[in-house]
Amino acid sequence: MSVTPETVRRIARLARIDTPEAALAPLAAELSAIIGWIEQLGEVDTDGVAPMTAVIPTHLAWRADVVSDGGIADAVLANAPDATSGFFAVPKVIE
């Protein structure tokens, strides 16, 4: 696919990028080259290749998924300007 200077002008206008007239032709050539590389990647046979997120195998460290209340509710509420029944009390904002 070939990108024309008119296409670059339109893209620049839509993106609100001020592009000088002299820069349109070089940008069109660069964008055409990039699209050519993407088309080359589309020709690569990837059947049977598993998707991966990294080149080397990595594993995340897992922790036990244990539900707890933290056990420090009194310490947390000690910093609150107003606490009621074990909760933060805030002023009503919706009428």
KEPALO-36214 format. One record per residue: residue number from 0; residue in three letters; x, y, z of N, C-alpha, C, O in turn. Coordinates in pm, whole numbers, plus 50000, padded with zeros to 5 digits. Layout:
num = NUM, residu = ALA, n_east = X, n_north = Y, n_up = Z, ca_east = X, ca_north = Y, ca_up = Z, c_east = X, c_north = Y, c_up = Z, o_east = X, o_north = Y, o_up = Z $
...
***
This chain:
num = 0, residu = MET, n_east = 50085, n_north = 49883, n_up = 50000, ca_east = 50000, ca_north = 50000, ca_up = 50000, c_east = 50090, c_north = 50124, c_up = 50000, o_east = 50189, o_north = 50130, o_up = 50072 $
num = 1, residu = SER, n_east = 50054, n_north = 50220, n_up = 49920, ca_east = 50131, ca_north = 50342, ca_up = 49909, c_east = 50053, c_north = 50458, c_up = 49972, o_east = 49934, o_north = 50476, o_up = 49947 $
num = 2, residu = VAL, n_east = 50123, n_north = 50534, n_up = 50054, ca_east = 50062, ca_north = 50650, ca_up = 50119, c_east = 50100, c_north = 50774, c_up = 50039, o_east = 50218, o_north = 50795, o_up = 50009 $
num = 3, residu = THR, n_east = 50003, n_north = 50856, n_up = 50006, ca_east = 50028, ca_north = 50977, ca_up = 49928, c_east = 50041, c_north = 51097, c_up = 50021, o_east = 49995, o_north = 51092, o_up = 50135 $
num = 4, residu = PRO, n_east = 50103, n_north = 51204, n_up = 49974, ca_east = 50110, ca_north = 51326, ca_up = 50056, c_east = 49972, c_north = 51379, c_up = 50095, o_east = 49956, o_north = 51440, o_up = 50201 $
num = 5, residu = GLU, n_east = 49872, n_north = 51358, n_up = 50009, ca_east = 49737, ca_north = 51402, ca_up = 50042, c_east = 49683, c_north = 51324, c_up = 50162, o_east = 49614, o_north = 51380, o_up = 50247 $
num = 6, residu = THR, n_east = 49714, n_north = 51194, n_up = 50168, ca_east = 49671, ca_north = 51112, ca_up = 50281, c_east = 49739, c_north = 51159, c_up = 50410, o_east = 49676, o_north = 51167, o_up = 50515 $
num = 7, residu = VAL, n_east = 49869, n_north = 51191, n_up = 50400, ca_east = 49942, ca_north = 51241, ca_up = 50516, c_east = 49883, c_north = 51374, c_up = 50561, o_east = 49869, o_north = 51398, o_up = 50681 $
num = 8, residu = ARG, n_east = 49849, n_north = 51460, n_up = 50468, ca_east = 49788, ca_north = 51589, ca_up = 50501, c_east = 49656, c_north = 51567, c_up = 50576, o_east = 49629, o_north = 51635, o_up = 50675 $
num = 9, residu = ARG, n_east = 49576, n_north = 51473, n_up = 50529, ca_east = 49446, ca_north = 51445, ca_up = 50593, c_east = 49466, c_north = 51388, c_up = 50733, o_east = 49397, o_north = 51427, o_up = 50827 $
num = 10, residu = ILE, n_east = 49561, n_north = 51294, n_up = 50747, ca_east = 49588, ca_north = 51236, ca_up = 50879, c_east = 49637, c_north = 51344, c_up = 50975, o_east = 49594, o_north = 51349, o_up = 51090 $
num = 11, residu = ALA, n_east = 49726, n_north = 51430, n_up = 50927, ca_east = 49778, ca_north = 51538, ca_up = 51011, c_east = 49667, c_north = 51633, c_up = 51053, o_east = 49664, o_north = 51680, o_up = 51167 $
num = 12, residu = ARG, n_east = 49574, n_north = 51662, n_up = 50962, ca_east = 49463, ca_north = 51751, ca_up = 50996, c_east = 49371, c_north = 51686, c_up = 51099, o_east = 49327, o_north = 51752, o_up = 51193 $
num = 13, residu = LEU, n_east = 49343, n_north = 51556, n_up = 51082, ca_east = 49256, ca_north = 51486, ca_up = 51177, c_east = 49322, c_north = 51475, c_up = 51315, o_east = 49253, o_north = 51480, o_up = 51417 $
num = 14, residu = ALA, n_east = 49454, n_north = 51461, n_up = 51317, ca_east = 49527, ca_north = 51451, ca_up = 51443, c_east = 49562, c_north = 51586, c_up = 51500, o_east = 49623, o_north = 51595, o_up = 51607 $
num = 15, residu = ARG, n_east = 49524, n_north = 51692, n_up = 51431, ca_east = 49553, ca_north = 51830, ca_up = 51473, c_east = 49704, c_north = 51852, c_up = 51489, o_east = 49749, o_north = 51913, o_up = 51585 $
num = 16, residu = ILE, n_east = 49782, n_north = 51799, n_up = 51391, ca_east = 49926, ca_north = 51816, ca_up = 51389, c_east = 49960, c_north = 51912, c_up = 51276, o_east = 49925, o_north = 51889, o_up = 51161 $
num = 17, residu = ASP, n_east = 50027, n_north = 52019, n_up = 51310, ca_east = 50067, ca_north = 52117, ca_up = 51209, c_east = 50189, c_north = 52063, c_up = 51135, o_east = 50298, o_north = 52055, o_up = 51191 $
num = 18, residu = THR, n_east = 50169, n_north = 52025, n_up = 51010, ca_east = 50276, ca_north = 51967, ca_up = 50930, c_east = 50306, c_north = 52059, c_up = 50812, o_east = 50216, o_north = 52088, o_up = 50733 $
num = 19, residu = PRO, n_east = 50431, n_north = 52105, n_up = 50799, ca_east = 50465, ca_north = 52190, ca_up = 50685, c_east = 50450, c_north = 52115, c_up = 50553, o_east = 50465, o_north = 51993, o_up = 50549 $
num = 20, residu = GLU, n_east = 50421, n_north = 52187, n_up = 50449, ca_east = 50400, ca_north = 52127, ca_up = 50317, c_east = 50524, c_north = 52049, c_up = 50271, o_east = 50511, o_north = 51945, o_up = 50206 $
num = 21, residu = ALA, n_east = 50643, n_north = 52099, n_up = 50304, ca_east = 50766, ca_north = 52032, ca_up = 50260, c_east = 50787, c_north = 51899, c_up = 50330, o_east = 50863, o_north = 51815, o_up = 50280 $
num = 22, residu = ALA, n_east = 50723, n_north = 51876, n_up = 50444, ca_east = 50742, ca_north = 51752, ca_up = 50519, c_east = 50645, c_north = 51642, c_up = 50477, o_east = 50661, o_north = 51528, o_up = 50519 $
num = 23, residu = LEU, n_east = 50545, n_north = 51673, n_up = 50394, ca_east = 50444, ca_north = 51575, ca_up = 50358, c_east = 50501, c_north = 51459, c_up = 50276, o_east = 50471, o_north = 51343, o_up = 50304 $
num = 24, residu = ALA, n_east = 50582, n_north = 51490, n_up = 50175, ca_east = 50637, ca_north = 51383, ca_up = 50090, c_east = 50729, c_north = 51290, c_up = 50167, o_east = 50716, o_north = 51169, o_up = 50152 $
num = 25, residu = PRO, n_east = 50823, n_north = 51340, n_up = 50250, ca_east = 50906, ca_north = 51248, ca_up = 50328, c_east = 50826, c_north = 51163, c_up = 50427, o_east = 50856, o_north = 51046, o_up = 50448 $
num = 26, residu = LEU, n_east = 50723, n_north = 51224, n_up = 50488, ca_east = 50639, ca_north = 51147, ca_up = 50580, c_east = 50561, c_north = 51039, c_up = 50506, o_east = 50543, o_north = 50928, o_up = 50557 $
num = 27, residu = ALA, n_east = 50516, n_north = 51069, n_up = 50386, ca_east = 50443, ca_north = 50970, ca_up = 50306, c_east = 50535, c_north = 50853, c_up = 50274, o_east = 50492, o_north = 50738, o_up = 50280 $
num = 28, residu = ALA, n_east = 50660, n_north = 50880, n_up = 50240, ca_east = 50754, ca_north = 50772, ca_up = 50210, c_east = 50781, c_north = 50687, c_up = 50334, o_east = 50786, o_north = 50564, o_up = 50326 $
num = 29, residu = GLU, n_east = 50797, n_north = 50751, n_up = 50450, ca_east = 50821, ca_north = 50677, ca_up = 50573, c_east = 50702, c_north = 50591, c_up = 50611, o_east = 50718, o_north = 50475, o_up = 50648 $
num = 30, residu = LEU, n_east = 50582, n_north = 50646, n_up = 50600, ca_east = 50462, ca_north = 50569, ca_up = 50632, c_east = 50443, c_north = 50453, c_up = 50535, o_east = 50399, o_north = 50345, o_up = 50576 $
num = 31, residu = SER, n_east = 50473, n_north = 50473, n_up = 50409, ca_east = 50464, ca_north = 50364, ca_up = 50312, c_east = 50561, c_north = 50252, c_up = 50347, o_east = 50527, o_north = 50134, o_up = 50335 $
num = 32, residu = ALA, n_east = 50683, n_north = 50288, n_up = 50390, ca_east = 50781, ca_north = 50187, ca_up = 50430, c_east = 50735, c_north = 50109, c_up = 50552, o_east = 50751, o_north = 49988, o_up = 50558 $
num = 33, residu = ILE, n_east = 50677, n_north = 50179, n_up = 50649, ca_east = 50627, ca_north = 50113, ca_up = 50770, c_east = 50515, c_north = 50017, c_up = 50736, o_east = 50511, o_north = 49905, o_up = 50787 $
num = 34, residu = ILE, n_east = 50424, n_north = 50060, n_up = 50650, ca_east = 50313, ca_north = 49972, ca_up = 50610, c_east = 50367, c_north = 49853, c_up = 50532, o_east = 50312, o_north = 49743, o_up = 50543 $
num = 35, residu = GLY, n_east = 50471, n_north = 49872, n_up = 50453, ca_east = 50535, ca_north = 49761, ca_up = 50382, c_east = 50591, c_north = 49658, c_up = 50479, o_east = 50577, o_north = 49538, o_up = 50457 $
num = 36, residu = TRP, n_east = 50655, n_north = 49704, n_up = 50587, ca_east = 50708, ca_north = 49611, ca_up = 50687, c_east = 50595, c_north = 49534, c_up = 50755, o_east = 50608, o_north = 49414, o_up = 50781 $
num = 37, residu = ILE, n_east = 50485, n_north = 49601, n_up = 50782, ca_east = 50370, ca_north = 49534, ca_up = 50844, c_east = 50314, c_north = 49429, c_up = 50749, o_east = 50276, o_north = 49320, o_up = 50793 $
num = 38, residu = GLU, n_east = 50309, n_north = 49459, n_up = 50620, ca_east = 50261, ca_north = 49360, ca_up = 50523, c_east = 50355, c_north = 49240, c_up = 50517, o_east = 50309, o_north = 49127, o_up = 50499 $
num = 39, residu = GLN, n_east = 50486, n_north = 49263, n_up = 50532, ca_east = 50581, ca_north = 49152, ca_up = 50535, c_east = 50555, c_north = 49063, c_up = 50657, o_east = 50562, o_north = 48941, o_up = 50646 $
num = 40, residu = LEU, n_east = 50525, n_north = 49122, n_up = 50770, ca_east = 50495, ca_north = 49043, ca_up = 50889, c_east = 50369, c_north = 48958, c_up = 50869, o_east = 50360, o_north = 48848, o_up = 50922 $
num = 41, residu = GLY, n_east = 50275, n_north = 49009, n_up = 50793, ca_east = 50153, ca_north = 48934, ca_up = 50765, c_east = 50178, c_north = 48810, c_up = 50682, o_east = 50095, o_north = 48719, o_up = 50682 $
num = 42, residu = GLU, n_east = 50290, n_north = 48803, n_up = 50612, ca_east = 50322, ca_north = 48688, ca_up = 50528, c_east = 50389, c_north = 48575, c_up = 50606, o_east = 50404, o_north = 48465, o_up = 50554 $
num = 43, residu = VAL, n_east = 50429, n_north = 48601, n_up = 50729, ca_east = 50497, ca_north = 48501, ca_up = 50810, c_east = 50397, c_north = 48396, c_up = 50857, o_east = 50289, o_north = 48430, o_up = 50904 $
num = 44, residu = ASP, n_east = 50434, n_north = 48267, n_up = 50843, ca_east = 50346, ca_north = 48158, ca_up = 50884, c_east = 50358, c_north = 48140, c_up = 51035, o_east = 50464, o_north = 48100, o_up = 51084 $
num = 45, residu = THR, n_east = 50253, n_north = 48169, n_up = 51107, ca_east = 50254, ca_north = 48157, ca_up = 51253, c_east = 50162, c_north = 48046, c_up = 51303, o_east = 50129, o_north = 48042, o_up = 51421 $
num = 46, residu = ASP, n_east = 50122, n_north = 47956, n_up = 51214, ca_east = 50038, ca_north = 47844, ca_up = 51256, c_east = 50116, c_north = 47756, c_up = 51353, o_east = 50230, o_north = 47719, o_up = 51326 $
num = 47, residu = GLY, n_east = 50054, n_north = 47723, n_up = 51462, ca_east = 50116, ca_north = 47637, ca_up = 51562, c_east = 50210, c_north = 47709, c_up = 51656, o_east = 50272, o_north = 47644, o_up = 51741 $
num = 48, residu = VAL, n_east = 50223, n_north = 47840, n_up = 51645, ca_east = 50310, ca_north = 47916, ca_up = 51735, c_east = 50222, c_north = 47973, c_up = 51846, o_east = 50126, o_north = 48046, o_up = 51820 $
num = 49, residu = ALA, n_east = 50257, n_north = 47940, n_up = 51967, ca_east = 50177, ca_north = 47987, ca_up = 52082, c_east = 50207, c_north = 48134, c_up = 52109, o_east = 50323, o_north = 48176, o_up = 52101 $
num = 50, residu = PRO, n_east = 50106, n_north = 48212, n_up = 52140, ca_east = 50130, ca_north = 48353, ca_up = 52174, c_east = 50212, c_north = 48362, c_up = 52302, o_east = 50198, o_north = 48279, o_up = 52392 $
num = 51, residu = MET, n_east = 50297, n_north = 48463, n_up = 52310, ca_east = 50377, ca_north = 48480, ca_up = 52430, c_east = 50392, c_north = 48628, c_up = 52461, o_east = 50377, o_north = 48713, o_up = 52374 $
num = 52, residu = THR, n_east = 50420, n_north = 48657, n_up = 52587, ca_east = 50436, ca_north = 48795, ca_up = 52628, c_east = 50582, c_north = 48832, c_up = 52647, o_east = 50614, o_north = 48951, o_up = 52656 $
num = 53, residu = ALA, n_east = 50670, n_north = 48733, n_up = 52651, ca_east = 50812, ca_north = 48760, ca_up = 52668, c_east = 50892, c_north = 48653, c_up = 52594, o_east = 50840, o_north = 48545, o_up = 52565 $
num = 54, residu = VAL, n_east = 51015, n_north = 48682, n_up = 52565, ca_east = 51101, ca_north = 48588, ca_up = 52494, c_east = 51147, c_north = 48476, c_up = 52586, o_east = 51164, o_north = 48362, o_up = 52542 $
num = 55, residu = ILE, n_east = 51168, n_north = 48508, n_up = 52712, ca_east = 51210, ca_north = 48407, ca_up = 52808, c_east = 51091, c_north = 48366, c_up = 52893, o_east = 51003, o_north = 48448, o_up = 52919 $
num = 56, residu = PRO, n_east = 51085, n_north = 48240, n_up = 52936, ca_east = 50971, ca_north = 48199, ca_up = 53019, c_east = 50980, c_north = 48262, c_up = 53158, o_east = 51082, o_north = 48249, o_up = 53226 $
num = 57, residu = THR, n_east = 50876, n_north = 48329, n_up = 53199, ca_east = 50871, ca_north = 48389, ca_up = 53331, c_east = 50743, c_north = 48344, c_up = 53400, o_east = 50641, o_north = 48317, o_up = 53337 $
num = 58, residu = HIS, n_east = 50751, n_north = 48338, n_up = 53531, ca_east = 50634, ca_north = 48298, ca_up = 53610, c_east = 50615, c_north = 48399, c_up = 53721, o_east = 50711, o_north = 48439, o_up = 53787 $
num = 59, residu = LEU, n_east = 50493, n_north = 48440, n_up = 53742, ca_east = 50463, ca_north = 48533, ca_up = 53849, c_east = 50460, c_north = 48460, c_up = 53982, o_east = 50416, o_north = 48345, o_up = 53991 $
num = 60, residu = ALA, n_east = 50505, n_north = 48527, n_up = 54083, ca_east = 50498, ca_north = 48470, ca_up = 54218, c_east = 50354, c_north = 48479, c_up = 54267, o_east = 50294, o_north = 48586, o_up = 54267 $
num = 61, residu = TRP, n_east = 50300, n_north = 48367, n_up = 54308, ca_east = 50163, ca_north = 48363, ca_up = 54356, c_east = 50162, c_north = 48370, c_up = 54507, o_east = 50254, o_north = 48320, o_up = 54572 $
num = 62, residu = ARG, n_east = 50061, n_north = 48432, n_up = 54562, ca_east = 50043, ca_north = 48433, ca_up = 54706, c_east = 49908, c_north = 48369, c_up = 54735, o_east = 49821, o_north = 48359, o_up = 54648 $
num = 63, residu = ALA, n_east = 49892, n_north = 48326, n_up = 54857, ca_east = 49765, ca_north = 48265, ca_up = 54896, c_east = 49654, c_north = 48370, c_up = 54891, o_east = 49672, o_north = 48483, o_up = 54938 $
num = 64, residu = ASP, n_east = 49542, n_north = 48333, n_up = 54833, ca_east = 49428, ca_north = 48422, ca_up = 54823, c_east = 49341, c_north = 48403, c_up = 54946, o_east = 49247, o_north = 48324, o_up = 54946 $
num = 65, residu = VAL, n_east = 49374, n_north = 48476, n_up = 55051, ca_east = 49306, ca_north = 48461, ca_up = 55179, c_east = 49230, c_north = 48589, c_up = 55209, o_east = 49285, o_north = 48699, o_up = 55203 $
num = 66, residu = VAL, n_east = 49103, n_north = 48573, n_up = 55241, ca_east = 49020, ca_north = 48687, ca_up = 55276, c_east = 49044, c_north = 48721, c_up = 55423, o_east = 49036, o_north = 48635, o_up = 55510 $
num = 67, residu = SER, n_east = 49073, n_north = 48848, n_up = 55447, ca_east = 49090, ca_north = 48893, ca_up = 55585, c_east = 49042, c_north = 49037, c_up = 55596, o_east = 49031, o_north = 49107, o_up = 55495 $
num = 68, residu = ASP, n_east = 49013, n_north = 49079, n_up = 55716, ca_east = 48970, ca_north = 49217, ca_up = 55735, c_east = 49087, c_north = 49308, c_up = 55763, o_east = 49070, o_north = 49428, o_up = 55780 $
num = 69, residu = GLY, n_east = 49205, n_north = 49253, n_up = 55767, ca_east = 49323, ca_north = 49332, ca_up = 55794, c_east = 49353, c_north = 49344, c_up = 55941, o_east = 49468, o_north = 49362, o_up = 55981 $
num = 70, residu = GLY, n_east = 49250, n_north = 49335, n_up = 56024, ca_east = 49269, ca_north = 49339, ca_up = 56167, c_east = 49314, c_north = 49474, c_up = 56223, o_east = 49356, o_north = 49482, o_up = 56338 $
num = 71, residu = ILE, n_east = 49305, n_north = 49579, n_up = 56142, ca_east = 49352, ca_north = 49710, ca_up = 56190, c_east = 49246, c_north = 49817, c_up = 56169, o_east = 49278, o_north = 49934, o_up = 56148 $
num = 72, residu = ALA, n_east = 49120, n_north = 49777, n_up = 56175, ca_east = 49013, ca_north = 49873, ca_up = 56149, c_east = 49017, c_north = 49989, c_up = 56248, o_east = 48995, o_north = 50104, o_up = 56210 $
num = 73, residu = ASP, n_east = 49046, n_north = 49960, n_up = 56374, ca_east = 49051, ca_north = 50069, ca_up = 56475, c_east = 49165, c_north = 50166, c_up = 56445, o_east = 49149, o_north = 50286, o_up = 56463 $
num = 74, residu = ALA, n_east = 49278, n_north = 50115, n_up = 56399, ca_east = 49391, ca_north = 50202, ca_up = 56367, c_east = 49361, c_north = 50288, c_up = 56245, o_east = 49400, o_north = 50405, o_up = 56240 $
num = 75, residu = VAL, n_east = 49291, n_north = 50231, n_up = 56147, ca_east = 49255, ca_north = 50308, ca_up = 56028, c_east = 49154, c_north = 50416, c_up = 56062, o_east = 49168, o_north = 50531, o_up = 56020 $
num = 76, residu = LEU, n_east = 49052, n_north = 50380, n_up = 56137, ca_east = 48948, ca_north = 50476, ca_up = 56173, c_east = 48997, c_north = 50582, c_up = 56271, o_east = 48932, o_north = 50686, o_up = 56286 $
num = 77, residu = ALA, n_east = 49110, n_north = 50560, n_up = 56337, ca_east = 49165, ca_north = 50661, ca_up = 56427, c_east = 49206, c_north = 50786, c_up = 56350, o_east = 49210, o_north = 50894, o_up = 56409 $
num = 78, residu = ASN, n_east = 49237, n_north = 50774, n_up = 56220, ca_east = 49275, ca_north = 50888, ca_up = 56137, c_east = 49156, c_north = 50960, c_up = 56075, o_east = 49171, o_north = 51066, o_up = 56016 $
num = 79, residu = ALA, n_east = 49037, n_north = 50902, n_up = 56090, ca_east = 48919, ca_north = 50960, ca_up = 56026, c_east = 48869, c_north = 51080, c_up = 56106, o_east = 48867, o_north = 51075, o_up = 56229 $
num = 80, residu = PRO, n_east = 48829, n_north = 51188, n_up = 56037, ca_east = 48773, ca_north = 51302, ca_up = 56110, c_east = 48640, c_north = 51268, c_up = 56175, o_east = 48604, o_north = 51324, o_up = 56279 $
num = 81, residu = ASP, n_east = 48565, n_north = 51173, n_up = 56114, ca_east = 48436, ca_north = 51134, ca_up = 56170, c_east = 48412, c_north = 50988, c_up = 56135, o_east = 48411, o_north = 50952, o_up = 56017 $
num = 82, residu = ALA, n_east = 48392, n_north = 50904, n_up = 56235, ca_east = 48365, ca_north = 50762, ca_up = 56213, c_east = 48239, c_north = 50724, c_up = 56287, o_east = 48216, o_north = 50767, o_up = 56400 $
num = 83, residu = THR, n_east = 48155, n_north = 50641, n_up = 56221, ca_east = 48029, ca_north = 50598, ca_up = 56281, c_east = 48013, c_north = 50449, c_up = 56260, o_east = 48021, o_north = 50402, o_up = 56146 $
num = 84, residu = SER, n_east = 47991, n_north = 50375, n_up = 56364, ca_east = 47965, ca_north = 50230, ca_up = 56359, c_east = 48073, c_north = 50155, c_up = 56283, o_east = 48042, o_north = 50060, o_up = 56210 $
num = 85, residu = GLY, n_east = 48197, n_north = 50195, n_up = 56297, ca_east = 48307, ca_north = 50125, ca_up = 56233, c_east = 48328, c_north = 50162, c_up = 56087, o_east = 48399, o_north = 50090, o_up = 56016 $
num = 86, residu = PHE, n_east = 48270, n_north = 50272, n_up = 56041, ca_east = 48283, ca_north = 50317, ca_up = 55902, c_east = 48323, c_north = 50464, c_up = 55900, o_east = 48303, o_north = 50536, o_up = 55998 $
num = 87, residu = PHE, n_east = 48380, n_north = 50508, n_up = 55787, ca_east = 48406, ca_north = 50650, ca_up = 55767, c_east = 48273, c_north = 50720, c_up = 55747, o_east = 48189, o_north = 50672, o_up = 55670 $
num = 88, residu = ALA, n_east = 48251, n_north = 50830, n_up = 55815, ca_east = 48130, ca_north = 50909, ca_up = 55798, c_east = 48165, c_north = 51029, c_up = 55709, o_east = 48259, o_north = 51103, o_up = 55736 $
num = 89, residu = VAL, n_east = 48086, n_north = 51045, n_up = 55603, ca_east = 48110, ca_north = 51155, ca_up = 55509, c_east = 47981, c_north = 51236, c_up = 55494, o_east = 47872, o_north = 51182, o_up = 55515 $
num = 90, residu = PRO, n_east = 47993, n_north = 51363, n_up = 55458, ca_east = 47871, ca_north = 51440, ca_up = 55437, c_east = 47794, c_north = 51394, c_up = 55315, o_east = 47852, o_north = 51345, o_up = 55218 $
num = 91, residu = LYS, n_east = 47664, n_north = 51411, n_up = 55321, ca_east = 47577, ca_north = 51375, ca_up = 55210, c_east = 47605, c_north = 51469, c_up = 55092, o_east = 47608, o_north = 51591, o_up = 55110 $
num = 92, residu = VAL, n_east = 47626, n_north = 51412, n_up = 54972, ca_east = 47656, ca_north = 51495, ca_up = 54855, c_east = 47545, c_north = 51493, c_up = 54751, o_east = 47546, o_north = 51576, o_up = 54660 $
num = 93, residu = ILE, n_east = 47450, n_north = 51401, n_up = 54764, ca_east = 47339, ca_north = 51392, ca_up = 54668, c_east = 47210, c_north = 51424, c_up = 54742, o_east = 47185, o_north = 51371, o_up = 54850 $
num = 94, residu = GLU, n_east = 47130, n_north = 51509, n_up = 54684, ca_east = 47004, ca_north = 51545, ca_up = 54749, c_east = 46889, c_north = 51480, c_up = 54679, o_east = 46774, o_north = 51499, o_up = 54719 $
***
